Amino acid sequence: QVLFVESGGGLVLPGGSLRLSCAVSGISLSKYRMGWYRQADGKQRELVAGIGRFGIKEYAEAVKGRFAISRDNGKNTVYLQMNSLKPEDTAVYYCNGAWGDLFNAWGQGTQVTVSS
């Protein structure tokens, strides 16, 4: 059974940076396309960044140029580097499979709050 454990969130000033980590267990990460999602209060969960099995990356328009997704298959971990954070990036961030590799299970997420 797959398990996602997200960490690295927190309170940050506008313009600041955070690096999120997602430790994945129960699967061999190298076999799956992975993504970071976020859900803000009152809004639907959305995919903000995805990375293919061989490293191809795609980003939502709202985060393009500011966020960077990466993966370490040896550590079964997915990362999201977030720079130039804006208040509208405030949300709970989750990782899961992407582009057809989505799993039913979700982790607890990690809260990111961007505020002065």
VOTOR-445223 format. One line per 4 residues: number of its first residue (from 1); for each residue x, y, z of C-alpha. Coordinates in nm, 4 decimals, always signed. Example, Ala and Ser with C-alpha at 12.3 -4.5 7.8 and 13.67 -1.06 7.14 Angstrom:
REM VOTOR-445223
1) +1.2300 -0.4500 +0.7800 | +1.3670 -0.1060 +0.7140
//
This chain:
REM VOTOR-445223
1) +0.0000 +0.0000 +0.0000 | +0.1388 +0.3365 -0.1039 | +0.2034 +0.5977 +0.1630 | +0.2898 +0.9641 +0.1096
5) +0.4435 +1.1755 +0.3867 | +0.4790 +1.5430 +0.2994 | +0.6931 +1.7878 +0.4977 | +0.8653 +2.1225 +0.4748
9) +0.5738 +2.3614 +0.4839 | +0.5450 +2.6632 +0.7081 | +0.4820 +3.0342 +0.7340 | +0.6882 +3.2484 +0.4990
13) +0.6933 +3.6111 +0.3936 | +0.5967 +3.7053 +0.0388 | +0.9002 +3.6616 -0.1820 | +1.0399 +3.3885 +0.0375
17) +1.1253 +3.0281 -0.0390 | +1.0406 +2.6823 +0.0883 | +1.1437 +2.3333 -0.0082 | +0.8852 +2.0607 +0.0299
21) +0.9685 +1.6920 +0.0530 | +0.7500 +1.3899 -0.0022 | +0.8694 +1.0544 +0.1251 | +0.6976 +0.7744 -0.0634
25) +0.6758 +0.4159 +0.0554 | +0.5056 +0.1019 -0.0681 | +0.5982 +0.1490 -0.4327 | +0.9090 +0.1771 -0.6446
29) +0.9071 +0.5479 -0.7206 | +1.1005 +0.5090 -1.0454 | +0.8032 +0.3372 -1.2097 | +0.5640 +0.6306 -1.1696
33) +0.5032 +0.9818 -1.2893 | +0.4726 +1.2031 -0.9829 | +0.3232 +1.5372 -0.8997 | +0.2668 +1.8034 -0.6396
37) -0.0859 +1.9243 -0.5807 | -0.2299 +2.1991 -0.3671 | -0.5669 +2.2798 -0.2210 | -0.6514 +2.6249 -0.0953
41) -0.9466 +2.6938 +0.1328 | -1.2713 +2.6634 -0.0585 | -1.1017 +2.5533 -0.3783 | -1.0493 +2.2245 -0.5570
45) -0.7222 +2.0413 -0.5401 | -0.5034 +2.1236 -0.8386 | -0.1872 +1.9823 -0.9909 | +0.0870 +2.2449 -0.9785
49) +0.3899 +2.0438 -1.0932 | +0.4527 +1.7044 -1.2455 | +0.7612 +1.5038 -1.3298 | +0.7793 +1.2084 -1.5616
53) +0.9666 +0.8841 -1.5062 | +1.2576 +1.0147 -1.7100 | +1.2564 +1.3685 -1.5753 | +1.0234 +1.5610 -1.8051
57) +0.8637 +1.8392 -1.6011 | +0.5491 +2.0417 -1.6425 | +0.4086 +2.3249 -1.4347 | +0.0829 +2.5046 -1.3898
61) +0.0938 +2.8519 -1.5386 | +0.0549 +3.0118 -1.1959 | +0.3837 +2.8659 -1.0683 | +0.5910 +2.8456 -1.3844
65) +0.9343 +3.0001 -1.3354 | +0.9008 +2.9998 -0.9563 | +0.8572 +2.6341 -0.8589 | +1.0821 +2.3400 -0.9453
69) +0.9939 +1.9744 -0.9014 | +1.2565 +1.7045 -0.8699 | +1.2812 +1.3419 -0.7695 | +1.5353 +1.1114 -0.6075
73) +1.4328 +0.7577 -0.6933 | +1.7040 +0.6133 -0.4721 | +1.5514 +0.7876 -0.1730 | +1.1931 +0.7367 -0.2925
77) +1.1427 +1.1086 -0.2424 | +0.9895 +1.3885 -0.4475 | +1.0757 +1.7545 -0.3864 | +0.9199 +2.0893 -0.4661
81) +1.1402 +2.3979 -0.4484 | +0.9205 +2.7046 -0.4213 | +1.0700 +3.0502 -0.4756 | +0.9227 +3.4001 -0.4970
85) +0.6232 +3.2848 -0.2990 | +0.3025 +3.4849 -0.3183 | +0.0021 +3.4993 -0.0838 | -0.1999 +3.3141 -0.3458
89) +0.0347 +3.0151 -0.3049 | -0.1134 +2.9608 +0.0407 | -0.2579 +2.6087 +0.0482 | -0.2086 +2.2567 +0.1740
93) +0.0394 +2.0826 -0.0544 | +0.0222 +1.7113 -0.1351 | +0.2165 +1.4721 -0.3517 | +0.0749 +1.1807 -0.5472
97) +0.1071 +1.0164 -0.8830 | +0.0405 +1.2315 -1.1881 | -0.0964 +1.1992 -1.5410 | -0.2777 +0.8716 -1.5021
101) -0.0580 +0.7399 -1.2238 | -0.2771 +0.8908 -0.9513 | -0.3248 +0.6746 -0.6430 | -0.6413 +0.6665 -0.4319
105) -0.4456 +0.7255 -0.1114 | -0.3414 +1.0767 -0.0096 | -0.1031 +1.1912 +0.2613 | -0.1810 +1.4472 +0.5290
109) -0.0259 +1.7248 +0.3246 | +0.1889 +2.0122 +0.4439 | +0.0537 +2.3615 +0.5050 | +0.2182 +2.6517 +0.3255
113) +0.1154 +2.9989 +0.4367 | +0.2514 +3.3052 +0.2615 | +0.1744 +3.6170 +0.4585 | +0.3303 +3.9329 +0.5912
//
